[in-house]
Each structure stands twice: as structure tokens, then as C-alpha cells.
Amino acid sequence: MTTAIETTLSEYDFIVVVDASGSMETEDVKGRSRWASVQETAEQFTRDLAKIDADGIGLVVFSGQGVDSYDGVNAQKLADVFASRRPRSSTPLAEALTEALKLAGKSDKKDFIIVFTDGVPDDQAAAAKVIRDAANKQETDDALTILFVQVGSDAAATRYLRSLDDDLKGAKFDIVDAKTVEEAEKFATTAELVLAAIND
């Protein structure tokens, strides 16, 4: 039986954006690297969303060595992509968000982008501008939601992501929510985490 949450989320396409910058090798998540932690979280997220979004999710993996995007991704494909990448180089978040927005809008559904990142991006202002421009193109508040989940414990990253959530100036709609991994893991299910971000 379909729950009310699943009915709501069936109105969305989902895109997962994963930071593959060098700092993702840092081991500060329960004794494991941020990269290993985010792989497990992203795979669970993808498996859960496959029950709602049958045509697979969009996936963007980014570092200073390049931004790769994939469509129609299931949990196995996501595992294959992780196996082919090693964290290195810098954090071009603006470019990654631009690629994610290209995957968005592929259908009449609303779009939900979840970004797993651990640090401050190469160009903070550029990343904020991509989000602001997207928000200002929207017709409705819920047409696009971007949830940042911070991996690891970088205090500067926490401040930056919070600023996107709380202090993004010039945007017609507040489309950003930011959580630490610890905050995200307090939700009983992926669906509840996503719904909270949409409603925030």
C-alpha cells in the first residue's frame, strides 16, 4: 500500500550529487573515510528512491578533475561509479550544481537534488549564484528543492552550507535545506528526510 509520503514523493525526480574532492579521504566518520560513508548513504538513498522513482535517479560526481553526470542510475550503477573514482583535487560545486540542473527538468515532475559534500567549494559566490538563479526561474516554491548533507566535521563547511540555507540573498524562493549527516540520520527513513527538506 502506498503511503501519503510516497504519494507526495512520486511527484519528484531525484538527482544525487557527490563530492569526490581530495578531502573526502579524511577519516572522521565513525572511523571510516568520508568517501566510504557517503557511498553507503548514497546507495541506501538510491535503493529507497527506486521504490518511488522507477526510472532511476540522476547522479553527478564532481572534483577538480572533472564533473561527470549520469541518468537512470540504480544502486548497482552507483556502486560501479564509486568503484571507478578516487577522491582527489578540489571542490567545483558551482559546476556540479549546473550539471545537476541539466538533469532536472527532464519530465513534468518537480525536482529534488541532494548534495553530499564535506567542504567549502572552490568558488562560494559562484555556487550561491547558481542556486539563486535557479530559484528565481521557478514558478512555485516546491518546483525544485536542494538538500545539502554535510559529510564529516569541517566547521567552515557547516557555516557555508548554513548560509545557503538561511542567508541566501536575492532568491525568490528558499529552495535550500542543509543538514549534517548526524541530523540526516535521525530521520527514520529516506522518505521522511526528503519530505522534511521539501516542507522546510
Contacts in CASP RR format, 6 or more apart in sequence:
PFRMAT RR
TARGET T0000
AUTHOR 0000-0000-0000
METHOD contacts of the structure
MODEL  1
MTTAIETTLSEYDFIVVVDASGSMETEDVKGRSRWASVQETAEQFTRDLA
KIDADGIGLVVFSGQGVDSYDGVNAQKLADVFASRRPRSSTPLAEALTEA
LKLAGKSDKKDFIIVFTDGVPDDQAAAAKVIRDAANKQETDDALTILFVQ
VGSDAAATRYLRSLDDDLKGAKFDIVDAKTVEEAEKFATTAELVLAAIND
2 10 0 8 1.000
3 191 0 8 1.000
5 191 0 8 1.000
5 192 0 8 1.000
5 195 0 8 1.000
6 51 0 8 1.000
6 52 0 8 1.000
6 191 0 8 1.000
8 195 0 8 1.000
8 198 0 8 1.000
9 49 0 8 1.000
9 52 0 8 1.000
9 53 0 8 1.000
9 112 0 8 1.000
9 191 0 8 1.000
9 194 0 8 1.000
9 195 0 8 1.000
10 52 0 8 1.000
10 53 0 8 1.000
11 109 0 8 1.000
11 110 0 8 1.000
12 52 0 8 1.000
12 53 0 8 1.000
12 109 0 8 1.000
12 110 0 8 1.000
12 111 0 8 1.000
12 112 0 8 1.000
12 194 0 8 1.000
12 198 0 8 1.000
13 53 0 8 1.000
13 57 0 8 1.000
13 58 0 8 1.000
13 104 0 8 1.000
13 105 0 8 1.000
13 106 0 8 1.000
13 107 0 8 1.000
13 109 0 8 1.000
13 110 0 8 1.000
13 111 0 8 1.000
13 112 0 8 1.000
14 49 0 8 1.000
14 53 0 8 1.000
14 56 0 8 1.000
14 57 0 8 1.000
14 58 0 8 1.000
14 111 0 8 1.000
14 112 0 8 1.000
14 113 0 8 1.000
14 114 0 8 1.000
14 194 0 8 1.000
15 57 0 8 1.000
15 58 0 8 1.000
15 59 0 8 1.000
15 60 0 8 1.000
15 100 0 8 1.000
15 103 0 8 1.000
15 104 0 8 1.000
15 111 0 8 1.000
15 112 0 8 1.000
15 113 0 8 1.000
15 114 0 8 1.000
16 42 0 8 1.000
16 45 0 8 1.000
16 46 0 8 1.000
16 57 0 8 1.000
16 58 0 8 1.000
16 59 0 8 1.000
16 60 0 8 1.000
16 73 0 8 1.000
16 78 0 8 1.000
16 113 0 8 1.000
16 114 0 8 1.000
16 116 0 8 1.000
17 59 0 8 1.000
17 60 0 8 1.000
17 61 0 8 1.000
17 62 0 8 1.000
17 96 0 8 1.000
17 97 0 8 1.000
17 100 0 8 1.000
17 113 0 8 1.000
17 114 0 8 1.000
17 115 0 8 1.000
17 116 0 8 1.000
17 117 0 8 1.000
18 38 0 8 1.000
18 42 0 8 1.000
18 59 0 8 1.000
18 60 0 8 1.000
18 61 0 8 1.000
18 62 0 8 1.000
18 82 0 8 1.000
18 116 0 8 1.000
19 38 0 8 1.000
19 62 0 8 1.000
19 63 0 8 1.000
19 91 0 8 1.000
19 93 0 8 1.000
19 96 0 8 1.000
19 115 0 8 1.000
19 116 0 8 1.000
19 117 0 8 1.000
19 118 0 8 1.000
19 119 0 8 1.000
19 151 0 8 1.000
20 35 0 8 1.000
20 61 0 8 1.000
20 62 0 8 1.000
20 63 0 8 1.000
20 85 0 8 1.000
20 86 0 8 1.000
20 87 0 8 1.000
20 88 0 8 1.000
21 62 0 8 1.000
21 63 0 8 1.000
21 64 0 8 1.000
21 87 0 8 1.000
21 88 0 8 1.000
21 89 0 8 1.000
21 90 0 8 1.000
21 91 0 8 1.000
21 118 0 8 1.000
21 119 0 8 1.000
22 63 0 8 1.000
22 87 0 8 1.000
22 88 0 8 1.000
22 89 0 8 1.000
22 90 0 8 1.000
23 34 0 8 1.000
23 87 0 8 1.000
23 91 0 8 1.000
23 118 0 8 1.000
23 119 0 8 1.000
23 154 0 8 1.000
24 33 0 8 1.000
24 34 0 8 1.000
24 35 0 8 1.000
24 38 0 8 1.000
24 87 0 8 1.000
24 118 0 8 1.000
24 151 0 8 1.000
25 33 0 8 1.000
25 34 0 8 1.000
25 35 0 8 1.000
25 87 0 8 1.000
26 33 0 8 1.000
26 34 0 8 1.000
26 118 0 8 1.000
26 152 0 8 1.000
27 33 0 8 1.000
27 34 0 8 1.000
28 34 0 8 1.000
28 152 0 8 1.000
28 153 0 8 1.000
29 36 0 8 1.000
29 37 0 8 1.000
29 151 0 8 1.000
29 152 0 8 1.000
29 181 0 8 1.000
30 37 0 8 1.000
33 87 0 8 1.000
34 87 0 8 1.000
34 118 0 8 1.000
34 151 0 8 1.000
34 152 0 8 1.000
35 82 0 8 1.000
35 87 0 8 1.000
37 151 0 8 1.000
37 152 0 8 1.000
37 181 0 8 1.000
38 116 0 8 1.000
38 151 0 8 1.000
39 79 0 8 1.000
39 82 0 8 1.000
41 116 0 8 1.000
41 149 0 8 1.000
41 151 0 8 1.000
41 181 0 8 1.000
41 184 0 8 1.000
42 78 0 8 1.000
42 82 0 8 1.000
42 116 0 8 1.000
43 75 0 8 1.000
43 78 0 8 1.000
43 79 0 8 1.000
44 190 0 8 1.000
45 114 0 8 1.000
45 190 0 8 1.000
46 56 0 8 1.000
46 57 0 8 1.000
46 73 0 8 1.000
46 74 0 8 1.000
46 75 0 8 1.000
46 78 0 8 1.000
47 75 0 8 1.000
48 189 0 8 1.000
48 190 0 8 1.000
48 191 0 8 1.000
49 56 0 8 1.000
49 57 0 8 1.000
49 190 0 8 1.000
50 56 0 8 1.000
50 57 0 8 1.000
50 74 0 8 1.000
50 75 0 8 1.000
52 191 0 8 1.000
55 72 0 8 1.000
56 71 0 8 1.000
56 72 0 8 1.000
56 73 0 8 1.000
56 74 0 8 1.000
57 72 0 8 1.000
57 73 0 8 1.000
57 74 0 8 1.000
58 69 0 8 1.000
58 70 0 8 1.000
58 71 0 8 1.000
58 72 0 8 1.000
58 73 0 8 1.000
58 100 0 8 1.000
58 103 0 8 1.000
59 69 0 8 1.000
59 70 0 8 1.000
59 71 0 8 1.000
59 73 0 8 1.000
59 77 0 8 1.000
59 78 0 8 1.000
59 81 0 8 1.000
60 67 0 8 1.000
60 68 0 8 1.000
60 69 0 8 1.000
60 70 0 8 1.000
60 96 0 8 1.000
60 99 0 8 1.000
60 100 0 8 1.000
60 103 0 8 1.000
61 67 0 8 1.000
61 68 0 8 1.000
61 81 0 8 1.000
61 85 0 8 1.000
62 68 0 8 1.000
62 91 0 8 1.000
62 92 0 8 1.000
62 93 0 8 1.000
62 95 0 8 1.000
62 96 0 8 1.000
62 99 0 8 1.000
63 85 0 8 1.000
63 87 0 8 1.000
63 88 0 8 1.000
63 89 0 8 1.000
63 90 0 8 1.000
63 91 0 8 1.000
63 92 0 8 1.000
64 88 0 8 1.000
64 89 0 8 1.000
64 90 0 8 1.000
64 91 0 8 1.000
64 92 0 8 1.000
64 122 0 8 1.000
65 88 0 8 1.000
65 89 0 8 1.000
66 92 0 8 1.000
66 95 0 8 1.000
67 92 0 8 1.000
67 95 0 8 1.000
67 96 0 8 1.000
67 99 0 8 1.000
68 81 0 8 1.000
69 99 0 8 1.000
69 100 0 8 1.000
69 102 0 8 1.000
69 103 0 8 1.000
70 77 0 8 1.000
70 81 0 8 1.000
71 103 0 8 1.000
71 106 0 8 1.000
73 81 0 8 1.000
90 122 0 8 1.000
91 117 0 8 1.000
91 119 0 8 1.000
91 120 0 8 1.000
91 121 0 8 1.000
91 122 0 8 1.000
92 121 0 8 1.000
92 122 0 8 1.000
92 123 0 8 1.000
93 115 0 8 1.000
93 117 0 8 1.000
93 121 0 8 1.000
93 122 0 8 1.000
93 123 0 8 1.000
93 126 0 8 1.000
93 127 0 8 1.000
94 121 0 8 1.000
94 122 0 8 1.000
94 123 0 8 1.000
94 126 0 8 1.000
94 127 0 8 1.000
94 129 0 8 1.000
94 130 0 8 1.000
96 115 0 8 1.000
97 113 0 8 1.000
97 115 0 8 1.000
97 127 0 8 1.000
97 130 0 8 1.000
97 131 0 8 1.000
97 134 0 8 1.000
97 146 0 8 1.000
98 130 0 8 1.000
100 113 0 8 1.000
100 115 0 8 1.000
101 113 0 8 1.000
101 130 0 8 1.000
101 134 0 8 1.000
104 111 0 8 1.000
104 113 0 8 1.000
104 144 0 8 1.000
105 111 0 8 1.000
110 142 0 8 1.000
110 143 0 8 1.000
110 144 0 8 1.000
110 145 0 8 1.000
111 143 0 8 1.000
111 144 0 8 1.000
111 145 0 8 1.000
112 144 0 8 1.000
112 145 0 8 1.000
112 147 0 8 1.000
112 194 0 8 1.000
112 197 0 8 1.000
112 198 0 8 1.000
113 144 0 8 1.000
113 145 0 8 1.000
113 146 0 8 1.000
113 147 0 8 1.000
114 146 0 8 1.000
114 147 0 8 1.000
114 148 0 8 1.000
114 149 0 8 1.000
114 194 0 8 1.000
115 146 0 8 1.000
115 147 0 8 1.000
115 148 0 8 1.000
115 149 0 8 1.000
116 149 0 8 1.000
116 151 0 8 1.000
117 148 0 8 1.000
117 149 0 8 1.000
117 150 0 8 1.000
117 151 0 8 1.000
117 157 0 8 1.000
117 161 0 8 1.000
118 150 0 8 1.000
118 151 0 8 1.000
118 152 0 8 1.000
118 154 0 8 1.000
118 157 0 8 1.000
119 150 0 8 1.000
119 154 0 8 1.000
119 156 0 8 1.000
119 157 0 8 1.000
119 160 0 8 1.000
120 154 0 8 1.000
120 156 0 8 1.000
120 157 0 8 1.000
120 160 0 8 1.000
121 127 0 8 1.000
121 160 0 8 1.000
124 160 0 8 1.000
127 164 0 8 1.000
128 164 0 8 1.000
128 168 0 8 1.000
131 146 0 8 1.000
131 164 0 8 1.000
131 168 0 8 1.000
131 171 0 8 1.000
131 175 0 8 1.000
131 176 0 8 1.000
132 168 0 8 1.000
132 169 0 8 1.000
132 170 0 8 1.000
132 171 0 8 1.000
134 144 0 8 1.000
134 146 0 8 1.000
134 175 0 8 1.000
135 144 0 8 1.000
135 168 0 8 1.000
135 171 0 8 1.000
135 172 0 8 1.000
135 173 0 8 1.000
135 174 0 8 1.000
135 175 0 8 1.000
136 170 0 8 1.000
136 171 0 8 1.000
136 172 0 8 1.000
138 144 0 8 1.000
138 172 0 8 1.000
138 173 0 8 1.000
138 175 0 8 1.000
140 173 0 8 1.000
141 173 0 8 1.000
141 174 0 8 1.000
141 175 0 8 1.000
142 198 0 8 1.000
144 175 0 8 1.000
145 175 0 8 1.000
145 177 0 8 1.000
145 197 0 8 1.000
145 198 0 8 1.000
146 175 0 8 1.000
146 176 0 8 1.000
146 177 0 8 1.000
147 176 0 8 1.000
147 177 0 8 1.000
147 178 0 8 1.000
147 179 0 8 1.000
147 193 0 8 1.000
147 194 0 8 1.000
147 197 0 8 1.000
148 161 0 8 1.000
148 164 0 8 1.000
148 165 0 8 1.000
148 176 0 8 1.000
148 177 0 8 1.000
148 178 0 8 1.000
148 179 0 8 1.000
149 178 0 8 1.000
149 179 0 8 1.000
149 180 0 8 1.000
149 181 0 8 1.000
149 184 0 8 1.000
150 157 0 8 1.000
150 158 0 8 1.000
150 161 0 8 1.000
150 178 0 8 1.000
150 179 0 8 1.000
150 180 0 8 1.000
150 181 0 8 1.000
151 181 0 8 1.000
152 180 0 8 1.000
152 181 0 8 1.000
158 180 0 8 1.000
161 178 0 8 1.000
162 178 0 8 1.000
164 176 0 8 1.000
164 178 0 8 1.000
165 176 0 8 1.000
165 177 0 8 1.000
165 178 0 8 1.000
168 174 0 8 1.000
168 176 0 8 1.000
177 196 0 8 1.000
177 197 0 8 1.000
177 200 0 8 1.000
179 193 0 8 1.000
179 197 0 8 1.000
184 193 0 8 1.000
187 193 0 8 1.000
187 196 0 8 1.000
END
